[in-house]
Amino acid sequence: MKRSIVSFFVLALVLSCNCKDKPTTTSTDNVSDEITTKVEFVSLFDGKSFTGWHLYNGGELNTSPWKIENEVLSFTGRKGGSSYNLVTDKEFTNFKLSLEWKISEGGNSGIMWGVQEDLKYGEPYLTGPEIQVLHNEKHPDGKYPTHHAGALYDMITPPSNVTKPVGEWNKCEIIINHKTNEGKVWLNGVVTAEFPVYGEKWDEMVANSKFKDWEGFGKFQTGKICLQDHEDKVWYRNIKIQEL
């Protein structure tokens, strides 16, 4: 009996030593996901006012087609005339953006980053890459896969159509991280685009798109976030951001 007890303790000691010697492994497959769990989201829209937002290159928000009702930010639409793109007061570089959108029948809008405000740029899309907001079935852009909702506009096609029916909310999440050279988009929980945000592969994507000869497009790592006026009715809510 005593011999069995001694043998048991010897075995336990050996196993304990072996466990201590084994290195702890950490997966790096989801670096951005690990980062975002350590940083709190900050609201970009308080549901009551335009605090933190203004019209691109200036203008009076109170007389624009943008309205706030029931904690929803809406663009009520227009036909012709000047555009009323909405941009953040603050500039961002590395972030995870989360929001919900719904689009009108046959409607079009977009979410941009890296937008520069300058009179030489008449529209935010001249500098800011766009994640598409679209009614795929009834807008003319639906004929082009790289223009579908959730696409990196004119550069990356979503693998499938995961949009909700018109009138229902879609959840969109966007990571832009220049530290890891990573861009990633989720629409309703499905990854719709993954891409580098600078370097040779990014330059190649731009060169194969409609933006290839645009002087300032996608060149700025830091810039405003924009909600696009594409003339059609669109709604946004629960807009929040994590800076990475």
Kinemage of the C-alpha trace (Angstrom):
@kinemage 1
@onewidth
@group {chain A} dominant
@subgroup {mainchain}
@vectorlist {calphas} color= white
{ca met a 1} P 0.000 0.000 0.000
{ca lys a 2} L 2.784 2.448 0.962
{ca arg a 3} L 4.648 1.586 -2.244
{ca ser a 4} L 1.497 2.378 -4.310
{ca ile a 5} L 1.078 5.744 -2.602
{ca val a 6} L 4.728 6.674 -3.284
{ca ser a 7} L 4.370 5.636 -6.930
{ca phe a 8} L 1.251 7.759 -7.278
{ca phe a 9} L 2.992 10.882 -5.980
{ca val a 10} L 6.015 10.338 -8.242
{ca leu a 11} L 3.723 10.024 -11.268
{ca ala a 12} L 1.789 13.171 -10.282
{ca leu a 13} L 5.059 15.112 -9.918
{ca val a 14} L 6.250 14.041 -13.403
{ca leu a 15} L 2.941 15.003 -15.025
{ca ser a 16} L 3.004 18.385 -13.283
{ca cys a 17} L 6.503 19.132 -14.577
{ca asn a 18} L 5.550 18.143 -18.127
{ca cys a 19} L 2.539 20.480 -18.067
{ca lys a 20} L 4.627 23.431 -16.912
{ca asp a 21} L 7.125 22.857 -19.689
{ca lys a 22} L 4.479 23.007 -22.433
{ca pro a 23} L 4.190 26.490 -24.001
{ca thr a 24} L 0.791 28.177 -24.150
{ca thr a 25} L -0.324 28.721 -27.735
{ca thr a 26} L -2.428 31.706 -28.847
{ca ser a 27} L -4.248 31.795 -32.166
{ca thr a 28} L -3.691 34.881 -34.336
{ca asp a 29} L -6.355 33.946 -36.860
{ca asn a 30} L -8.771 36.577 -35.521
{ca val a 31} L -6.473 39.454 -34.546
{ca ser a 32} L -9.056 42.150 -35.255
{ca asp a 33} L -11.733 40.266 -33.338
{ca glu a 34} L -9.419 40.020 -30.330
{ca ile a 35} L -8.619 43.724 -30.494
{ca thr a 36} L -12.247 44.802 -30.724
{ca thr a 37} L -13.208 42.834 -27.610
{ca lys a 38} L -10.824 45.012 -25.590
{ca val a 39} L -12.197 48.378 -26.758
{ca glu a 40} L -15.628 49.778 -26.014
{ca phe a 41} L -17.970 51.024 -28.699
{ca val a 42} L -18.695 54.763 -28.710
{ca ser a 43} L -21.935 56.100 -30.138
{ca leu a 44} L -21.656 58.209 -33.296
{ca phe a 45} L -25.344 59.096 -33.289
{ca asp a 46} L -27.264 59.971 -30.119
{ca gly a 47} L -30.658 59.397 -31.734
{ca lys a 48} L -31.782 62.957 -31.013
{ca ser a 49} L -29.462 65.394 -32.779
{ca phe a 50} L -26.817 65.825 -35.476
{ca thr a 51} L -24.119 66.218 -32.833
{ca gly a 52} L -20.863 64.851 -34.275
{ca trp a 53} L -22.028 65.206 -37.893
{ca his a 54} L -22.131 67.907 -40.556
{ca leu a 55} L -22.707 68.257 -44.289
{ca tyr a 56} L -19.716 67.500 -46.480
{ca asn a 57} L -17.860 70.725 -47.348
{ca gly a 58} L -20.373 72.731 -45.296
{ca gly a 59} L -24.013 73.764 -45.455
{ca glu a 60} L -27.071 74.037 -43.198
{ca leu a 61} L -28.172 70.679 -41.832
{ca asn a 62} L -31.475 72.034 -40.559
{ca thr a 63} L -32.699 72.658 -44.098
{ca ser a 64} L -31.268 69.473 -45.625
{ca pro a 65} L -33.159 66.263 -46.496
{ca trp a 66} L -31.602 64.551 -43.448
{ca lys a 67} L -34.089 64.110 -40.599
{ca ile a 68} L -34.158 62.469 -37.159
{ca glu a 69} L -37.204 60.664 -35.842
{ca asn a 70} L -37.611 57.876 -33.281
{ca glu a 71} L -33.810 57.597 -32.912
{ca val a 72} L -33.453 56.969 -36.651
{ca leu a 73} L -31.369 59.098 -38.997
{ca ser a 74} L -33.065 59.270 -42.386
{ca phe a 75} L -32.421 60.803 -45.769
{ca thr a 76} L -35.819 61.741 -47.140
{ca gly a 77} L -34.720 61.882 -50.785
{ca arg a 78} L -34.328 64.543 -53.446
{ca lys a 79} L -34.490 64.961 -57.214
{ca gly a 80} L -31.593 66.834 -58.749
{ca gly a 81} L -29.783 69.813 -57.267
{ca ser a 82} L -26.919 69.856 -54.781
{ca ser a 83} L -25.966 66.785 -52.794
{ca tyr a 84} L -26.179 66.529 -49.007
{ca asn a 85} L -23.617 63.950 -47.950
{ca leu a 86} L -23.277 63.571 -44.188
{ca val a 87} L -19.825 63.229 -42.593
{ca thr a 88} L -18.462 62.890 -39.078
{ca asp a 89} L -16.861 65.858 -37.367
{ca lys a 90} L -14.051 63.580 -36.234
{ca glu a 91} L -11.502 61.786 -38.396
{ca phe a 92} L -10.717 58.094 -37.927
{ca thr a 93} L -7.840 55.814 -38.952
{ca asn a 94} L -8.256 52.325 -37.441
{ca phe a 95} L -11.730 51.346 -36.344
{ca lys a 96} L -14.663 48.974 -36.300
{ca leu a 97} L -17.906 50.641 -37.370
{ca ser a 98} L -21.271 49.079 -36.586
{ca leu a 99} L -24.657 50.331 -37.774
{ca glu a 100} L -28.013 49.286 -39.155
{ca trp a 101} L -29.502 50.469 -42.442
{ca lys a 102} L -32.612 50.000 -44.510
{ca ile a 103} L -33.109 51.221 -48.037
{ca ser a 104} L -36.147 52.351 -50.014
{ca glu a 105} L -37.450 50.375 -52.974
{ca gly a 106} L -34.955 50.776 -55.823
{ca gly a 107} L -32.730 52.837 -53.530
{ca asn a 108} L -28.983 53.435 -53.337
{ca ser a 109} L -26.647 54.834 -50.672
{ca gly a 110} L -23.248 54.016 -49.214
{ca ile a 111} L -20.901 54.144 -46.237
{ca met a 112} L -17.437 55.613 -46.840
{ca trp a 113} L -14.228 56.102 -44.876
{ca gly a 114} L -11.005 58.052 -45.374
{ca val a 115} L -13.055 60.955 -46.751
{ca gln a 116} L -11.243 64.269 -47.184
{ca glu a 117} L -13.031 67.599 -47.005
{ca asp a 118} L -11.540 69.990 -49.548
{ca leu a 119} L -13.128 72.261 -52.122
{ca lys a 120} L -11.141 70.490 -54.840
{ca tyr a 121} L -13.114 67.350 -54.011
{ca gly a 122} L -16.740 68.061 -54.832
{ca glu a 123} L -18.002 64.713 -53.523
{ca pro a 124} L -16.823 62.393 -50.724
{ca tyr a 125} L -16.591 59.412 -53.101
{ca leu a 126} L -13.665 61.116 -54.842
{ca thr a 127} L -11.464 60.169 -51.867
{ca gly a 128} L -13.447 57.692 -49.756
{ca pro a 129} L -13.846 54.002 -50.614
{ca glu a 130} L -17.435 52.827 -50.203
{ca ile a 131} L -19.324 49.899 -48.766
{ca gln a 132} L -22.483 49.696 -50.842
{ca val a 133} L -26.029 50.140 -49.531
{ca leu a 134} L -28.492 49.043 -52.218
{ca his a 135} L -31.800 47.461 -53.106
{ca asn a 136} L -30.142 44.825 -55.282
{ca glu a 137} L -33.252 43.677 -57.078
{ca lys a 138} L -34.611 47.003 -58.315
{ca his a 139} L -31.754 49.484 -58.582
{ca pro a 140} L -29.833 49.593 -61.910
{ca asp a 141} L -26.575 48.946 -60.024
{ca gly a 142} L -27.949 45.512 -59.160
{ca lys a 143} L -26.846 44.388 -62.620
{ca tyr a 144} L -23.219 44.669 -61.512
{ca pro a 145} L -22.056 42.194 -58.820
{ca thr a 146} L -19.361 44.561 -57.488
{ca his a 147} L -22.104 47.120 -56.823
{ca his a 148} L -24.307 44.869 -54.677
{ca ala a 149} L -25.101 45.661 -51.054
{ca gly a 150} L -22.150 44.785 -48.833
{ca ala a 151} L -19.636 45.116 -51.670
{ca leu a 152} L -16.463 47.136 -51.546
{ca tyr a 153} L -17.948 49.237 -54.308
{ca asp a 154} L -16.643 48.413 -57.783
{ca met a 155} L -13.834 46.293 -56.363
{ca ile a 156} L -15.072 43.247 -54.393
{ca thr a 157} L -18.250 41.235 -55.017
{ca pro a 158} L -20.161 39.807 -52.026
{ca pro a 159} L -20.315 35.983 -52.133
{ca ser a 160} L -24.125 36.027 -51.849
{ca asn a 161} L -27.111 38.294 -51.419
{ca val a 162} L -27.817 38.414 -47.689
{ca thr a 163} L -29.884 41.599 -47.589
{ca lys a 164} L -33.226 41.707 -45.846
{ca pro a 165} L -36.383 42.654 -47.806
{ca val a 166} L -37.020 46.368 -48.403
{ca gly a 167} L -38.332 47.961 -45.226
{ca glu a 168} L -36.333 45.675 -42.899
{ca trp a 169} L -33.123 46.578 -41.086
{ca asn a 170} L -29.730 45.224 -42.170
{ca lys a 171} L -26.791 45.147 -39.765
{ca cys a 172} L -23.446 46.189 -41.238
{ca glu a 173} L -20.042 45.990 -39.550
{ca ile a 174} L -16.841 47.330 -41.086
{ca ile a 175} L -13.263 46.929 -39.881
{ca ile a 176} L -10.587 49.228 -41.302
{ca asn a 177} L -7.219 48.545 -39.685
{ca his a 178} L -4.027 49.990 -41.133
{ca lys a 179} L -1.968 48.367 -38.375
{ca thr a 180} L -2.803 44.907 -39.715
{ca asn a 181} L -3.565 46.066 -43.297
{ca glu a 182} L -7.039 44.610 -43.013
{ca gly a 183} L -10.458 45.596 -44.269
{ca lys a 184} L -13.446 43.389 -43.544
{ca val a 185} L -17.202 43.770 -43.961
{ca trp a 186} L -20.103 41.819 -42.472
{ca leu a 187} L -23.693 42.199 -43.603
{ca asn a 188} L -26.269 40.470 -41.410
{ca gly a 189} L -23.500 38.355 -39.893
{ca val a 190} L -22.017 37.202 -43.217
{ca val a 191} L -18.585 38.322 -44.440
{ca thr a 192} L -19.207 40.120 -47.741
{ca ala a 193} L -15.741 41.588 -48.388
{ca glu a 194} L -12.160 41.131 -47.189
{ca phe a 195} L -9.321 43.260 -48.542
{ca pro a 196} L -6.024 45.016 -47.762
{ca val a 197} L -6.355 48.745 -47.123
{ca tyr a 198} L -3.034 49.786 -48.665
{ca gly a 199} L -0.072 48.371 -50.590
{ca glu a 200} L 0.330 46.565 -53.903
{ca lys a 201} L -2.853 44.487 -53.699
{ca trp a 202} L -4.939 47.544 -52.819
{ca asp a 203} L -3.365 49.501 -55.672
{ca glu a 204} L -4.125 46.623 -58.027
{ca met a 205} L -7.792 46.582 -57.018
{ca val a 206} L -8.062 50.323 -57.584
{ca ala a 207} L -6.304 50.027 -60.953
{ca asn a 208} L -8.926 47.483 -62.065
{ca ser a 209} L -11.851 49.690 -61.010
{ca lys a 210} L -13.559 52.888 -62.187
{ca phe a 211} L -11.316 54.772 -59.731
{ca lys a 212} L -8.015 54.010 -61.462
{ca asp a 213} L -7.402 57.588 -62.651
{ca trp a 214} L -8.869 59.361 -59.633
{ca glu a 215} L -6.087 61.362 -58.016
{ca gly a 216} L -7.138 61.172 -54.365
{ca phe a 217} L -9.173 57.987 -54.213
{ca gly a 218} L -8.244 55.618 -51.372
{ca lys a 219} L -5.003 57.494 -50.689
{ca phe a 220} L -5.757 58.719 -47.170
{ca gln a 221} L -5.463 56.486 -44.119
{ca thr a 222} L -7.141 59.071 -41.881
{ca gly a 223} L -10.402 60.768 -42.779
{ca lys a 224} L -14.105 61.266 -42.130
{ca ile a 225} L -16.798 58.596 -42.216
{ca cys a 226} L -19.602 59.432 -44.634
{ca leu a 227} L -23.240 58.455 -45.147
{ca gln a 228} L -23.960 59.073 -48.796
{ca asp a 229} L -26.684 61.120 -50.421
{ca his a 230} L -27.496 59.211 -53.602
{ca glu a 231} L -30.866 61.000 -53.930
{ca asp a 232} L -32.820 57.948 -52.667
{ca lys a 233} L -34.496 57.463 -49.295
{ca val a 234} L -32.387 55.596 -46.752
{ca trp a 235} L -32.435 55.087 -42.975
{ca tyr a 236} L -29.617 54.540 -40.441
{ca arg a 237} L -29.624 53.765 -36.714
{ca asn a 238} L -27.452 52.376 -33.884
{ca ile a 239} L -24.320 53.960 -35.366
{ca lys a 240} L -21.298 53.252 -33.166
{ca ile a 241} L -17.547 52.868 -33.496
{ca gln a 242} L -14.533 51.303 -31.812
{ca glu a 243} L -11.161 52.926 -32.425
{ca leu a 244} L -8.502 50.226 -32.689
